[in-house]
Amino acid sequence: MANLTFSVPTIGLISPPTWGSRDAIKGQINNIWNKYGNFFKFASNQSGINVKILVAFCSVESGGNPTAGGSGSATQGLMQFNKNYVKEQLKNEFTSGRLSDAEKSKLASYGFTFDKLGNTRDFTQADLVKPELNILIGSMIISQLADQSWARDNGVLRIDKIIVVYNAGMYGKWGKIAINTPTINPKDLHDKLTGNNTTQSYLRKMLGKDGALDITNSDFSGTIA
């Protein structure tokens, strides 16, 4: 599993002012860490994804609200992934040998056990709003993306590509741009997404000045680890 490193803020990207001031986002992240820090530490240790990255995704996706997205939404919860794909994603984790014993034990505590083919129970709406489980699944999905060949340029992991695909999906127009269009840096990728204000804004919230990763990396350097 990939161990992601990152450098922020990205030159040329600034977090949208409409998202909130630096102090406001810092307060939000502090609240997320105080409530769910242990869950993020466990997920980071198992997935190999830097804990600051996981917290940043949570901040941008849900603001730390475990029921964000609204009742009945397929993407409800802290990390806002789509529940309709989780059963297959868990099967892939199992059959590829990516699941650690600790992850299997944690999943079993929520009723997810696997047969020899990796089949498990359906992932429900009620599962989406369980913070520990939601964070764990989100971290697995980010780790799966990080281990794809398109996520590397000359051996260097591109967190910006992972961010775009997590937000826009792998198979639509915008995800395909991130995967298939050569870009030299996050600002270049951002500009290639012209026409999709949502994903451009998402990328700025994650990687821009005063964005979630800028804040987790700078303001919480001795706290979130």
C-alpha positions as CSV (number, residue, x, y, z in Angstrom):
1,M,0.0,0.0,0.0
2,A,1.2,3.4,-0.9
3,N,2.6,5.8,1.7
4,L,1.5,9.2,0.4
5,T,3.7,12.3,0.9
6,F,2.6,15.8,-0.1
7,S,3.7,19.4,-0.3
8,V,1.2,22.2,0.4
9,P,0.0,24.7,-0.3
10,T,0.2,24.3,-4.1
11,I,1.5,27.3,-6.0
12,G,-1.3,29.0,-7.8
13,L,-4.1,27.4,-5.8
14,I,-6.0,29.3,-3.1
15,S,-8.9,27.8,-1.1
16,P,-12.2,29.4,-2.1
17,P,-13.1,32.3,0.4
18,T,-16.7,31.1,0.4
19,W,-15.6,27.9,2.1
20,G,-14.6,29.8,5.2
21,S,-11.7,31.6,6.8
22,R,-8.5,29.9,7.8
23,D,-9.5,30.2,11.5
24,A,-13.0,28.7,10.7
25,I,-11.5,25.7,8.9
26,K,-8.9,25.3,11.6
27,G,-11.7,25.1,14.2
28,Q,-13.5,22.6,12.1
29,I,-10.5,20.4,11.7
30,N,-9.7,20.6,15.4
31,N,-13.3,19.4,16.2
32,I,-12.9,16.5,13.7
33,W,-9.6,15.5,15.4
34,N,-11.0,15.7,18.9
35,K,-14.0,13.6,18.0
36,Y,-12.5,11.0,15.7
37,G,-8.7,11.2,16.0
38,N,-8.3,7.6,17.2
39,F,-10.4,6.3,14.3
40,F,-8.2,8.3,11.9
41,K,-5.0,7.0,13.5
42,F,-6.2,3.4,13.1
43,A,-7.3,3.9,9.5
44,S,-4.0,5.6,8.6
45,N,-1.9,2.9,10.2
46,Q,-3.8,0.2,8.2
47,S,-4.1,1.9,4.9
48,G,-0.7,3.7,4.7
49,I,-2.4,7.0,3.9
50,N,-1.0,9.9,5.9
51,V,-3.4,10.8,8.7
52,K,-3.4,14.5,7.7
53,I,-4.7,13.5,4.3
54,L,-7.5,11.5,5.7
55,V,-8.6,14.3,8.1
56,A,-8.4,16.8,5.2
57,F,-10.7,14.7,3.1
58,C,-13.1,14.5,5.9
59,S,-13.1,18.2,6.4
60,V,-13.8,19.0,2.8
61,E,-16.3,16.2,2.3
62,S,-18.5,16.6,5.3
63,G,-17.1,19.2,7.7
64,G,-17.0,16.4,10.3
65,N,-20.7,15.9,10.3
66,P,-21.4,12.1,10.4
67,T,-24.8,12.5,8.8
68,A,-23.7,14.9,6.1
69,G,-25.4,14.4,2.7
70,G,-28.8,13.9,4.1
71,S,-30.9,10.8,5.0
72,G,-31.1,8.4,2.2
73,S,-28.2,9.7,0.2
74,A,-25.9,7.0,-1.1
75,T,-22.9,9.2,-0.1
76,Q,-24.0,10.1,3.4
77,G,-21.4,10.3,6.1
78,L,-18.0,11.7,7.0
79,M,-16.0,10.6,4.0
80,Q,-18.9,10.8,1.4
81,F,-18.0,7.6,-0.6
82,N,-20.8,5.8,-2.5
83,K,-22.3,2.9,-0.5
84,N,-23.4,1.1,-3.6
85,Y,-19.8,0.2,-4.4
86,V,-18.5,-0.7,-1.0
87,K,-19.4,-4.4,-1.0
88,E,-17.4,-4.9,-4.2
89,Q,-14.5,-2.7,-2.9
90,L,-14.4,-4.8,0.3
91,K,-14.3,-8.0,-1.8
92,N,-11.4,-6.5,-3.8
93,E,-9.6,-5.7,-0.6
94,F,-10.0,-9.2,0.7
95,T,-9.2,-11.1,-2.5
96,S,-6.1,-9.0,-3.2
97,G,-4.7,-9.6,0.3
98,R,-4.9,-6.0,1.2
99,L,-6.9,-6.4,4.3
100,S,-4.8,-6.7,7.5
101,D,-5.8,-8.9,10.4
102,A,-6.6,-5.7,12.3
103,E,-8.9,-4.5,9.6
104,K,-10.6,-7.9,9.3
105,S,-11.2,-7.8,13.1
106,K,-12.5,-4.2,13.0
107,L,-14.9,-5.0,10.1
108,A,-16.1,-8.2,11.8
109,S,-17.1,-6.0,14.8
110,Y,-19.5,-4.3,12.4
111,G,-20.8,-7.5,11.0
112,F,-18.6,-7.8,7.9
113,T,-17.1,-11.2,7.6
114,F,-15.9,-12.8,4.4
115,D,-16.3,-16.2,2.8
116,K,-13.3,-17.7,0.9
117,L,-14.3,-15.7,-2.2
118,G,-14.4,-12.5,-0.4
119,N,-18.2,-12.1,-0.3
120,T,-19.7,-10.2,2.6
121,R,-23.0,-8.6,3.6
122,D,-24.5,-5.5,1.9
123,F,-23.3,-2.1,3.1
124,T,-26.4,-0.3,4.4
125,Q,-27.5,3.3,5.0
126,A,-27.1,2.7,8.7
127,D,-23.4,1.7,8.1
128,L,-22.7,5.0,6.4
129,V,-23.3,7.0,9.5
130,K,-21.1,5.0,11.8
131,P,-18.0,7.2,12.1
132,E,-15.3,4.6,12.7
133,L,-16.6,2.4,9.9
134,N,-17.0,5.3,7.5
135,I,-13.5,6.5,8.1
136,L,-12.0,3.1,7.7
137,I,-13.8,2.4,4.4
138,G,-12.9,5.9,3.1
139,S,-9.2,5.2,3.9
140,M,-9.3,1.9,2.0
141,I,-10.8,3.6,-1.1
142,I,-8.1,6.4,-1.0
143,S,-5.4,3.7,-0.6
144,Q,-6.8,1.7,-3.6
145,L,-6.6,4.9,-5.7
146,A,-3.1,5.6,-4.5
147,D,-1.9,2.2,-5.7
148,Q,-3.1,2.7,-9.3
149,S,-0.4,3.2,-11.9
150,W,-2.0,6.4,-13.1
151,A,-1.4,7.9,-9.6
152,R,2.3,8.0,-10.2
153,D,4.5,10.2,-12.4
154,N,8.0,8.8,-12.7
155,G,7.5,7.1,-9.4
156,V,6.2,10.2,-7.6
157,L,2.6,9.9,-6.2
158,R,0.3,12.6,-7.4
159,I,-2.1,13.4,-4.5
160,D,-3.9,15.9,-6.8
161,K,-4.9,13.1,-9.2
162,I,-6.2,11.0,-6.3
163,I,-8.2,14.0,-5.0
164,V,-9.8,14.6,-8.3
165,V,-10.7,11.0,-8.9
166,Y,-12.1,10.6,-5.4
167,N,-14.3,13.6,-6.0
168,A,-15.3,13.2,-9.6
169,G,-15.1,9.4,-10.0
170,M,-12.8,7.2,-12.1
171,Y,-15.0,6.6,-15.2
172,G,-16.6,10.0,-16.0
173,K,-15.1,12.8,-18.1
174,W,-13.3,14.6,-15.2
175,G,-11.8,11.5,-13.6
176,K,-10.5,10.4,-17.0
177,I,-8.9,13.8,-17.5
178,A,-7.0,13.3,-14.2
179,I,-6.0,9.7,-15.1
180,N,-5.2,10.1,-18.8
181,T,-4.2,13.7,-19.5
182,P,-0.5,14.5,-18.9
183,T,-0.2,17.3,-16.3
184,I,2.9,18.7,-14.7
185,N,1.5,19.8,-11.3
186,P,-1.7,20.3,-9.4
187,K,-2.3,23.8,-10.8
188,D,-2.0,22.4,-14.3
189,L,-4.5,19.6,-13.5
190,H,-6.8,22.2,-12.0
191,D,-6.8,24.2,-15.2
192,K,-7.5,21.1,-17.3
193,L,-10.8,20.8,-15.3
194,T,-12.2,24.0,-16.6
195,G,-16.0,23.5,-16.9
196,N,-16.2,21.6,-13.6
197,N,-16.3,24.2,-11.0
198,T,-17.2,21.7,-8.3
199,T,-14.0,19.6,-8.7
200,Q,-11.8,22.6,-9.3
201,S,-13.1,24.1,-6.0
202,Y,-12.6,20.8,-4.3
203,L,-9.0,20.6,-5.4
204,R,-8.4,24.2,-4.1
205,K,-10.0,23.3,-0.8
206,M,-7.7,20.4,-0.4
207,L,-4.4,21.7,-1.8
208,G,-4.6,25.5,-2.0
209,K,-3.4,28.1,0.4
210,D,-5.7,28.1,3.5
211,G,-7.0,24.7,2.4
212,A,-7.5,21.6,4.5
213,L,-4.0,20.1,3.8
214,D,-2.3,23.4,4.3
215,I,-3.9,23.7,7.7
216,T,-3.5,20.1,8.8
217,N,0.2,20.2,7.7
218,S,1.1,23.6,9.2
219,D,-1.3,24.4,12.1
220,F,-1.5,20.8,13.4
221,S,2.0,19.6,12.7
222,G,2.5,18.5,16.3
223,T,-1.0,17.4,16.9
224,I,-2.3,15.4,14.0
225,A,0.2,12.6,13.6
